[in-house]
Amino acid sequence: MRREPAITFRGALQILGHHDHPWLDRLNSLLGGAVLASGVLPPVNALWGWVDQKNEAMSLTRRALDSVSGRVNGAAGLERHQLVIAAHTTIVMTSFFEVVGERLGTPLLTKGEKVMLATGEWQRESDSLVRLLYAADVPAPSAAVGFEDNVSRVELWAQDRLWGIGSFLRGLKDFFDVSVQLNSSAVMEAVSNRYRSNYLALAATVHEFKVWADLNEHAATRTALRRMEKLLSVAARTPRDLRAVVHAINQSELDRPVIELDTDSYGVGAIFPAVDGIFRTPHFRIARATTEARPADENWWVALERRRDLDQVLARHFSGPGSTRLPLLLLGHPGAGKSLLTKVLAARLPESGYTVVRVPLRQVDADVPVVEQIQQALHASTNGRVSWATLADQSEDVIRVVLLDGLDELLQATTNDRGGYLREVQEFQRIEATIGRPVAVVVTSRTLVADRVRIPDGAPMIKLDEFDDDQIAEWISVWNRSNRPMSLETALAQGDLARQPLLLLMLTLYFTDPDTPAEDAELSQVDLYDRLFHTYARREAKKVPNLSERDLPEAVETQLRRLSTAALGMFNRGRQSITETELSADLRGLKEPSPQGERLLGEFFFVHSAEAMTSSVQRSYEFLHATFNEHLVAARIVEELRDVAAASLRGRRFREPEDALLFALLSHQPLAIQQPTMEFVLQRLLRLDDDERDDVVKTVGWLLEHYRTRQPAQNFPDYRPLPPDVVRPIAAYSANLVLLWVVADPDARSVRDLWPDAPETWASTVDLWSAGLGTEGFRAMLASREETAEFAAASVSAFNQLSAARLREDEYTERRLRIGHAVLDDLHYYFDDRPDTWKDYCISRLLTQMIGVSGLDLSPVPDGVLPEDASDMAFLAYALFGRTCQDMTREYVRKFLTWLVQIPTPVSPGSAPLLLVENVHRGVLREIEPAVVRGHWREVIDEVLAADEPADLSVTADYLAEISRIESRSMYSNEPY
C-alpha cells in the first residue's frame, strides 16, 4: 500500500492501521472510503459517512490512539518516526472533530438531502471540504515551531476547517443555523484546549512528544551536543554493516584534533584539543524563510531572540515531519564553527534512529547533482566502501540525514549559477520520500551569501551567534589543560576577535607562544594586528623547504605584501572575497611574485579559503574579520605614501612625487566606503615622527594640487580589478587624496585653499566625483563628515544635491535647494554641526507650514546662532502664526507657541497674533508653561490675558496685510530681514 504523508489525516490513519487491517477497513467504511480511496478522494460518500456515522468513527480513532503508546515504544527508526507523526496528526483531527461534534450534535438528514448528497449536486462544496479535512497538511511542531507556537497554528488551522464545514452545512436547508454552534473564536479555543490535553497525555508515554514540547531536563552538559544525542536515543537496534562503517567514521571525528595542521608551525609545543572536548554548543537565533525574511542582513537577525537550546531545537527538528520535506539552513560568519558543528552533529545523532552522511562541499564536484555529491563524499570518506543507494536501502528502518557543509564555498568557487541549489535539495528530498527513503538535510553557509540562493518558503533557518564571556572562559579552560595558559582577561581584551571560535584559537596560539612578549596583551589594535600578521607570515614563510635565515625576512615581507594585495583586491572590487584567479592577476598586474600551482595565501588562521571542485579546484579567499581587511589596506597605503614622500623630499633637492603605484592602488574606490580604514590610516600616521608626517602631508597636498595635470600612469596597466572606465580612476584618486590630506593634516581647513588662483577647481572636483564614483561611492564621500573636516553632508539620498552644494561651499545653491525640497517634496534637513543652517531650516519649515504641506517640527535655537538671526526668525515665525493660527488645532497652537516664546527678541512683539489666537482658542495662552517664556514674550502674553473681552478680528486687518509683505520678502529672496 502506498502511504500518504503522516501529516495528513488520511495518511495518518493509513499508518496507524498498517498492522491492523480489520480496524482500518471498518474505519474506511464508516468514512465512505476516504482513507483507502485511490486517486481523487470520493467527495460525497466521505462526507456522508462523517455526518451520519462520525460517533462510531471517532470511537475507532480513539481506540487507535489509546494503543499508540505501546506501538510507538515497540518501534524504532523510520517506523517509529512515522507512527509518532501519525499519532500527532490524529490527535489534532480528533480534537477538532470531537469539539465540532459536541457543538453540532448529530445532524439528521432528510431523505431528500441524502439523495442530493448521493447524486453529487453539491459536488464542488463537498469535494473541497473532503480535501480540507482528509488531504490537507496538519500543523506539527518543528525546529522553528515549538509546542506552544503550534497550539496557535492549530487554532488558525481549525478556523479554516470551521469555515469549510459551515459553508457546506448551510446548504442543508432543514439543518439548524450553524453560525451559532460554530462560533469561530469559541470553537477554536475549545479545539486548542482539547489538543493541548490530548498532547500532554501522549507526552507522558511518547518520548518525541516531550522533545517537541521541551519537557525534558535542561541540566545536561553543554558540550558537543550530548544532550541532543540523549533526547533522540529512544531504542537500540543492531546496525547493518554499511551503517556501522559510516557511523564509525562519524564517531572518529570527535577524537580528532580541532585543527589538524603542522603544530610546529603554529606555536611551539601547541597541543590541539580533541573536537569532543573543545566544542561548545553555540547560541543561536532561529527563523523560518518567508518573503519578508532577510537572512543575509545581520541587523534582521539581531532583532530576533538569542537562544541557548540548540540541542533541543535540533532534536525537535529531526523528530518532526518537516525535516524530510525542507532543508534546514545553518548560517554563520566565517570561523563561527559551522563545519565543526556538522562534525559533532554527525557523531551525536543516535545510530538507533539515524544514518548520517556528512558532505564537505569543497571536496566534491560543485556542478553535479546533489545525489552525486553525496556519493562522492561517501566514496572519499569510506575509501570507496559505501554507495548512497546501498546505504539508503540498508537504512530503510531509520531516518537518513545528509549534512551539506559549505554552500557558500560552492557558490563562490563555481562558475555556474547554483542559486537554485536549495530547491534542488528539496527536490532530492521529495524523490527520496516518494520511494520510501525520506532524508533530512542540513545545509551550512556563510550568512553573507544567503541572499544569493532561493530559500524554499517555510524552511527553518538557524544563525549561529558569537561566543559570550562564559563560552570563552570554558573554551580557554579546555585549552589551558594541555598548553601554556592564557588568561581570560587577555582574551576578553581583544573584543570581537575572541567571540569567534577560530579567531579565538588564533589569538590563543599567539598569546600562548613562548616567543610572544607578555606586554603584547596591552598593545593597541594597530600594533597587535601588526604583530599577529608578522608572526603568522613568519610561520607560513618557514614552511618553504630549505629557506635560509638570511632569506627569511624577504619571504615574510612577500607573505605580508600578498595579504595586503588580496585586501586591496577585495576593497577595489567592492567585495569581501577574492578568487585565486583574481588575486593571481592582481599580483601580476602590480609586478609582484605570483607562484603557480599552490595556494597563494597559504593556510592562515585569519583567512577563510573557500574551495569547490569543478574540472579543477576553484578557490577564493576571505578574511575572517572585516578589520583584518581594513588594517591591511591602511597599512599598505600608508607605507606607499611614506615611500613616495621619502623619495620626493628626503633627497638633496625636491623631486616631483612618483605616484604610479599609489595611483594604481587608489584609483578604483573611495576609501570613504570603508570608513574604519581611515581610522587605521590615522592611527598609523600618528605613530610617525613629526618630520615624516609633515613630509606625508606635503606630498599628498602636492599630488592633490596637481592631480588634474598628472601624466597618465603606464607602469601598471594590467592591474584591473574593475572594468575600464576613463572617468572613474581620476575621480577615485582625487577623492582618496582629499581623504588622506584631511586625515594627515590636523590643521586642514578648506581644500579650495590648494588652488588659490583657481578656487572653482574645488567645485569642479566635487562634480567629478559625482560623475565618476557611482552612486555608492559619491554618497560615501558626502557622508564622510569626520574624515573631511568641514565637508559634512547628509547621508540620505534625497539630499545628495544639497550635500554636494555644501561640499562645494556653494551657499547660493544650497539655500535654494533647501527651500525647493521643502516646498516640492516636504523634505527638511538641519545640519546640527553648522548653526548657520538653522535659520534656513526654520524658513523651509515655516514656508511649508504656510502652504499647508507639513506639520510643525521646528528645532530649538542651537548654540552658535547669532542673536539677530534668532530674533529675525522669531518675528518671521510670529508673522506666519498670525496668518495661519485660525486654521490650526489647539494642540498645534500650543506646540507652536511653546517653541516660539523660547526665542528672545530685542523689542516687544505686537499683540495682534496672540489676540487672534485667543479668539479662536480661548485660554490656550494659559497652557504655556511660564518657565519656558523668554524676554519680551512674557509681557505680550500678560497683556493679552489681561484683556476683558476677545479682540475684534477687524482690528488685525492692517497687521495681516503687513505680514504678507514681510513673508514675501523674507522667504523668497536674500534680502536682510
Secondary structure as GFF3:
##gff-version 3
##sequence-region A 1 977
A	DSSP	alpha_helix	9	16	.	.	.	ID=ss1
A	DSSP	alpha_helix	21	30	.	.	.	ID=ss2
A	DSSP	alpha_helix	43	73	.	.	.	ID=ss3
A	DSSP	alpha_helix	77	104	.	.	.	ID=ss4
A	DSSP	alpha_helix	111	119	.	.	.	ID=ss5
A	DSSP	alpha_helix	123	130	.	.	.	ID=ss6
A	DSSP	pi_helix	131	135	.	.	.	ID=ss7
A	DSSP	alpha_helix	147	169	.	.	.	ID=ss8
A	DSSP	alpha_helix	178	181	.	.	.	ID=ss9
A	DSSP	alpha_helix	184	203	.	.	.	ID=ss10
A	DSSP	alpha_helix	207	212	.	.	.	ID=ss11
A	DSSP	alpha_helix	226	232	.	.	.	ID=ss12
A	DSSP	alpha_helix	241	252	.	.	.	ID=ss13
A	DSSP	three_ten_helix	253	255	.	.	.	ID=ss14
A	DSSP	three_ten_helix	263	265	.	.	.	ID=ss15
A	DSSP	alpha_helix	275	278	.	.	.	ID=ss16
A	DSSP	beta_strand	284	288	.	.	.	ID=ss17
A	DSSP	alpha_helix	298	302	.	.	.	ID=ss18
A	DSSP	alpha_helix	310	319	.	.	.	ID=ss19
A	DSSP	three_ten_helix	321	324	.	.	.	ID=ss20
A	DSSP	beta_strand	328	332	.	.	.	ID=ss21
A	DSSP	alpha_helix	338	348	.	.	.	ID=ss22
A	DSSP	beta_strand	354	360	.	.	.	ID=ss23
A	DSSP	three_ten_helix	361	363	.	.	.	ID=ss24
A	DSSP	alpha_helix	370	381	.	.	.	ID=ss25
A	DSSP	alpha_helix	388	394	.	.	.	ID=ss26
A	DSSP	beta_strand	399	405	.	.	.	ID=ss27
A	DSSP	alpha_helix	407	413	.	.	.	ID=ss28
A	DSSP	alpha_helix	421	434	.	.	.	ID=ss29
A	DSSP	beta_strand	439	446	.	.	.	ID=ss30
A	DSSP	three_ten_helix	447	452	.	.	.	ID=ss31
A	DSSP	beta_strand	460	464	.	.	.	ID=ss32
A	DSSP	alpha_helix	469	480	.	.	.	ID=ss33
A	DSSP	alpha_helix	488	492	.	.	.	ID=ss34
A	DSSP	three_ten_helix	495	499	.	.	.	ID=ss35
A	DSSP	alpha_helix	501	511	.	.	.	ID=ss36
A	DSSP	three_ten_helix	518	522	.	.	.	ID=ss37
A	DSSP	alpha_helix	525	541	.	.	.	ID=ss38
A	DSSP	alpha_helix	552	573	.	.	.	ID=ss39
A	DSSP	beta_strand	578	579	.	.	.	ID=ss40
A	DSSP	alpha_helix	580	589	.	.	.	ID=ss41
A	DSSP	beta_strand	607	613	.	.	.	ID=ss42
A	DSSP	beta_strand	617	623	.	.	.	ID=ss43
A	DSSP	alpha_helix	626	649	.	.	.	ID=ss44
A	DSSP	alpha_helix	660	666	.	.	.	ID=ss45
A	DSSP	three_ten_helix	671	674	.	.	.	ID=ss46
A	DSSP	alpha_helix	675	686	.	.	.	ID=ss47
A	DSSP	alpha_helix	690	705	.	.	.	ID=ss48
A	DSSP	three_ten_helix	707	709	.	.	.	ID=ss49
A	DSSP	alpha_helix	728	744	.	.	.	ID=ss50
A	DSSP	three_ten_helix	751	754	.	.	.	ID=ss51
A	DSSP	alpha_helix	760	772	.	.	.	ID=ss52
A	DSSP	alpha_helix	774	783	.	.	.	ID=ss53
A	DSSP	three_ten_helix	786	788	.	.	.	ID=ss54
A	DSSP	three_ten_helix	797	799	.	.	.	ID=ss55
A	DSSP	alpha_helix	800	807	.	.	.	ID=ss56
A	DSSP	alpha_helix	811	820	.	.	.	ID=ss57
A	DSSP	pi_helix	821	825	.	.	.	ID=ss58
A	DSSP	three_ten_helix	835	837	.	.	.	ID=ss59
A	DSSP	alpha_helix	838	850	.	.	.	ID=ss60
A	DSSP	alpha_helix	867	884	.	.	.	ID=ss61
A	DSSP	three_ten_helix	885	887	.	.	.	ID=ss62
A	DSSP	alpha_helix	890	900	.	.	.	ID=ss63
A	DSSP	alpha_helix	912	920	.	.	.	ID=ss64
A	DSSP	three_ten_helix	924	927	.	.	.	ID=ss65
A	DSSP	three_ten_helix	930	932	.	.	.	ID=ss66
A	DSSP	alpha_helix	937	946	.	.	.	ID=ss67
A	DSSP	three_ten_helix	953	956	.	.	.	ID=ss68
A	DSSP	alpha_helix	957	971	.	.	.	ID=ss69
###
